């Protein structure tokens, strides 16, 4: 039998009142804030990255209560950094 995982907060964060959904999710930008753009400092300084990988897995259903899952992964990341 599978049960859904749930989580609850046992104590509200000390934000001075009831927290909003934005505060619970890591914060928010105040209304009327200017947009921040770092294009002038970053320009075209973008480093290309190549990802390659493979994942293989095998599942053996031993009986109704037991199963065995074997998995192997390989990942290669090639970042072309410039200085």
N, CA, C and O of each residue as an XYZ file, in Angstrom:
332
protein
N       0.839     -1.169      0.000
C       0.000      0.000      0.000
C       0.886      1.233      0.000
O       1.848      1.306      0.765
N       0.571      2.203     -0.850
C       1.319      3.447     -0.911
C       0.504      4.552     -0.262
O      -0.700      4.664     -0.494
N       1.161      5.365      0.551
C       0.495      6.491      1.187
C       1.163      7.772      0.720
O       2.378      7.818      0.532
N       0.367      8.801      0.538
C       0.908     10.085      0.102
C       1.653     10.741      1.247
O       1.204     10.701      2.392
N       2.786     11.341      0.941
C       3.566     12.045      1.956
C       2.944     13.409      2.204
O       2.533     14.092      1.266
N       2.877     13.801      3.462
C       2.342     15.107      3.822
C       3.306     15.787      4.762
O       4.106     15.133      5.431
N       3.225     17.105      4.811
C       4.047     17.850      5.741
C       3.201     18.950      6.351
O       2.303     19.488      5.702
N       3.485     19.279      7.584
C       2.777     20.351      8.261
C       3.774     21.216      8.992
O       4.864     20.765      9.342
N       3.399     22.459      9.224
C       4.237     23.358     10.009
C       3.776     23.273     11.450
O       2.587     23.432     11.723
N       4.684     23.028     12.374
C       4.311     22.965     13.776
C       4.365     24.335     14.418
O       3.758     24.544     15.469
N       5.077     25.276     13.814
C       5.193     26.611     14.376
C       5.383     27.593     13.227
O       6.216     27.386     12.346
N       4.597     28.663     13.253
C       4.709     29.667     12.193
C       6.011     30.423     12.342
O       6.442     30.686     13.465
N       6.656     30.783     11.231
C       7.883     31.561     11.307
C       7.605     32.918     11.940
O       6.487     33.425     11.851
N       8.599     33.503     12.569
C       8.407     34.778     13.251
C       8.507     35.919     12.245
O       9.534     36.591     12.147
N       7.416     36.125     11.495
C       7.381     37.152     10.474
C       6.458     38.298     10.879
O       6.165     39.177     10.068
N       6.003     38.291     12.123
C       5.116     39.355     12.555
C       3.705     39.156     12.053
O       3.165     40.053     11.406
N       3.094     38.040     12.315
C       1.729     37.770     11.881
C       1.669     36.479     11.095
O       2.605     35.679     11.104
N       0.566     36.294     10.425
C       0.365     35.086      9.637
C       1.192     35.174      8.358
O       1.067     36.147      7.614
N       2.037     34.175      8.087
C       2.876     34.227      6.884
C       2.038     34.050      5.626
O       1.054     33.311      5.626
N       2.433     34.734      4.554
C       1.772     34.577      3.259
C       2.409     33.416      2.512
O       3.456     32.908      2.912
N       1.769     33.001      1.423
C       2.333     31.893      0.639
C       3.680     32.275      0.058
O       4.547     31.412     -0.086
N       3.889     33.565     -0.288
C       5.184     33.996     -0.821
C       6.271     33.886      0.234
O       7.397     33.500     -0.081
N       5.955     34.220      1.485
C       6.947     34.143      2.548
C       7.300     32.698      2.856
O       8.452     32.397      3.168
N       6.333     31.807      2.775
C       6.602     30.397      3.043
C       7.422     29.766      1.932
O       8.118     28.778      2.166
N       7.353     30.320      0.718
C       8.075     29.760     -0.429
C       9.413     30.439     -0.668
O      10.011     30.234     -1.724
N       9.905     31.234      0.264
C      11.234     31.793      0.108
C      11.289     33.282     -0.117
O      12.370     33.817     -0.361
N      10.163     33.979     -0.045
C      10.195     35.426     -0.156
C       9.507     35.927     -1.399
O       9.030     35.144     -2.222
N       9.457     37.241     -1.532
C       8.828     37.853     -2.687
C       9.462     39.213     -2.939
O      10.158     39.755     -2.080
N       9.217     39.751     -4.113
C       9.715     41.073     -4.477
C       8.622     42.073     -4.108
O       7.470     41.889     -4.499
N       8.960     43.129     -3.363
C       7.941     44.115     -2.998
C       7.367     44.796     -4.237
O       8.085     45.015     -5.212
N       6.074     45.133     -4.205
C       5.457     45.820     -5.343
C       6.170     47.141     -5.617
O       6.579     47.832     -4.684
N       6.316     47.487     -6.876
C       6.952     48.736     -7.268
C       8.466     48.697     -7.295
O       9.098     49.724     -7.542
N       9.069     47.539     -7.049
C      10.528     47.425     -7.074
C      11.036     47.516     -8.510
O      10.394     46.996     -9.423
N      12.185     48.171     -8.725
C      12.720     48.248    -10.094
C      13.266     46.895    -10.538
O      13.710     46.094     -9.715
N      13.228     46.648    -11.848
C      13.800     45.422    -12.404
C      15.321     45.541    -12.381
O      15.877     46.594    -12.693
N      15.978     44.458    -12.009
C      17.440     44.443    -11.955
C      17.941     43.643    -13.151
O      17.505     42.513    -13.372
N      18.855     44.225    -13.920
C      19.376     43.588    -15.118
C      20.899     43.690    -15.068
O      21.439     44.792    -14.987
N      21.587     42.567    -15.114
C      23.045     42.574    -15.067
C      23.677     42.419    -16.456
O      24.830     42.000    -16.561
N      22.944     42.749    -17.514
C      23.471     42.574    -18.857
C      24.726     43.411    -19.096
O      25.647     42.955    -19.774
N      24.779     44.638    -18.545
C      25.943     45.494    -18.767
C      27.214     44.901    -18.178
O      28.297     45.081    -18.736
N      27.096     44.193    -17.054
C      28.302     43.604    -16.462
C      28.583     42.206    -17.004
O      29.745     41.810    -17.101
N      27.537     41.448    -17.362
C      27.741     40.086    -17.854
C      27.895     40.059    -19.374
O      28.711     39.306    -19.907
N      27.122     40.870    -20.057
C      27.194     40.913    -21.519
C      26.985     39.551    -22.140
O      26.019     38.859    -21.819
N      27.878     39.163    -23.020
C      27.797     37.857    -23.679
C      28.686     36.824    -23.002
O      29.030     35.813    -23.614
N      29.058     37.056    -21.768
C      29.935     36.127    -21.046
C      29.134     34.938    -20.536
O      28.949     34.767    -19.331
N      28.672     34.136    -21.454
C      27.898     32.948    -21.110
C      28.765     31.733    -21.405
O      29.268     31.574    -22.518
N      28.935     30.884    -20.412
C      29.747     29.689    -20.580
C      28.874     28.531    -21.061
O      27.920     28.157    -20.379
N      29.187     27.957    -22.233
C      28.394     26.817    -22.698
C      28.659     25.578    -21.844
O      29.783     25.327    -21.410
N      27.599     24.818    -21.617
C      27.686     23.592    -20.823
C      27.017     22.473    -21.602
O      25.927     22.654    -22.146
N      27.671     21.307    -21.658
C      27.118     20.130    -22.312
C      26.879     19.048    -21.259
O      27.773     18.695    -20.490
N      25.649     18.533    -21.245
C      25.281     17.457    -20.316
C      25.076     16.176    -21.107
O      24.421     16.184    -22.149
N      25.633     15.080    -20.617
C      25.395     13.763    -21.206
C      25.205     12.791    -20.058
O      25.831     12.935    -19.008
N      24.351     11.809    -20.250
C      24.177     10.840    -19.187
C      23.297      9.685    -19.596
O      22.630      9.713    -20.631
N      23.313      8.674    -18.760
C      22.491      7.497    -18.989
C      22.068      6.943    -17.626
O      22.809      7.043    -16.648
N      20.882      6.367    -17.578
C      20.403      5.715    -16.365
C      19.799      4.372    -16.756
O      18.997      4.289    -17.686
N      20.187      3.336    -16.047
C      19.683      1.984    -16.296
C      19.140      1.459    -14.976
O      19.775      1.613    -13.933
N      17.968      0.838    -15.020
C      17.413      0.255    -13.800
C      16.684     -1.033    -14.131
O      16.188     -1.221    -15.241
N      16.630     -1.912    -13.145
C      15.935     -3.192    -13.284
C      15.117     -3.428    -12.020
O      15.622     -3.267    -10.909
N      13.850     -3.812    -12.190
C      12.961     -4.070    -11.065
C      12.574     -5.541    -11.051
O      12.115     -6.079    -12.058
N      12.758     -6.178     -9.922
C      12.354     -7.570     -9.735
C      11.254     -7.588     -8.691
O      11.505     -7.291     -7.523
N      10.039     -7.932     -9.092
C       8.911     -8.044     -8.171
C       8.955     -9.448     -7.581
O       8.481    -10.401     -8.198
N       9.532     -9.572     -6.373
C       9.736    -10.880     -5.739
C       8.402    -11.508     -5.380
O       8.153    -12.665     -5.719
N       7.542    -10.766     -4.701
C       6.171    -11.185     -4.420
C       5.337     -9.931     -4.181
O       5.799     -8.828     -4.475
N       4.117    -10.072     -3.653
C       3.253     -8.907     -3.474
C       3.811     -7.897     -2.482
O       3.490     -6.712     -2.575
N       4.635     -8.330     -1.537
C       5.145     -7.434     -0.498
C       6.594     -7.005     -0.699
O       7.054     -6.075     -0.036
N       7.319     -7.657     -1.595
C       8.746     -7.365     -1.745
C       9.110     -7.137     -3.201
O       8.616     -7.822     -4.097
N       9.993     -6.151     -3.424
C      10.578     -5.970     -4.747
C      12.007     -5.493     -4.566
O      12.378     -4.982     -3.509
N      12.797     -5.666     -5.603
C      14.204     -5.274     -5.595
C      14.444     -4.385     -6.799
O      14.160     -4.771     -7.932
N      14.977     -3.174     -6.549
C      15.270     -2.240     -7.624
C      16.767     -1.979     -7.642
O      17.334     -1.527     -6.647
N      17.407     -2.261     -8.767
C      18.819     -1.973     -8.974
C      18.917     -0.861    -10.002
O      18.241     -0.897    -11.030
N      19.760      0.129     -9.727
C      19.888      1.257    -10.645
C      21.340      1.697    -10.731
O      22.083      1.623     -9.752
N      21.734      2.156    -11.913
C      23.076      2.675    -12.147
C      22.939      3.930    -12.994
O      22.178      3.949    -13.962
N      23.668      4.972    -12.638
C      23.635      6.201    -13.418
C      25.048      6.639    -13.760
O      26.003      6.327    -13.049
N      25.162      7.368    -14.862
C      26.416      7.968    -15.282
C      26.085      9.342    -15.846
O      25.147      9.484    -16.631
N      26.849     10.354    -15.451
C      26.628     11.688    -15.971
C      27.967     12.357    -16.227
O      28.897     12.227    -15.431
N      28.062     13.075    -17.348
C      29.257     13.822    -17.704
C      28.831     15.254    -18.007
O      27.968     15.482    -18.855
N      29.432     16.215    -17.318
C      29.140     17.632    -17.541
C      30.431     18.299    -18.004
O      31.457     18.231    -17.327
N      30.366     18.946    -19.167
C      31.522     19.639    -19.722
C      31.196     21.124    -19.786
O      30.386     21.557    -20.605
N      31.832     21.901    -18.914
C      31.614     23.351    -18.878
C      32.816     24.047    -19.501
O      33.952     23.831    -19.079
N      32.567     24.869    -20.491
C      33.607     25.605    -21.180
C      33.761     26.978    -20.502
O      33.214     27.970    -20.984
N      34.489     27.034    -19.410
C      34.652     28.275    -18.670
C      35.656     29.179    -19.375
O      36.663     28.719    -19.912
N      35.361     30.461    -19.359
C      36.305     31.431    -19.922
C      36.711     32.396    -18.835
O      35.930     32.677    -17.925
N      37.919     32.905    -18.920
C      38.374     33.838    -17.890
C      38.686     35.190    -18.474
O      39.084     36.100    -17.747
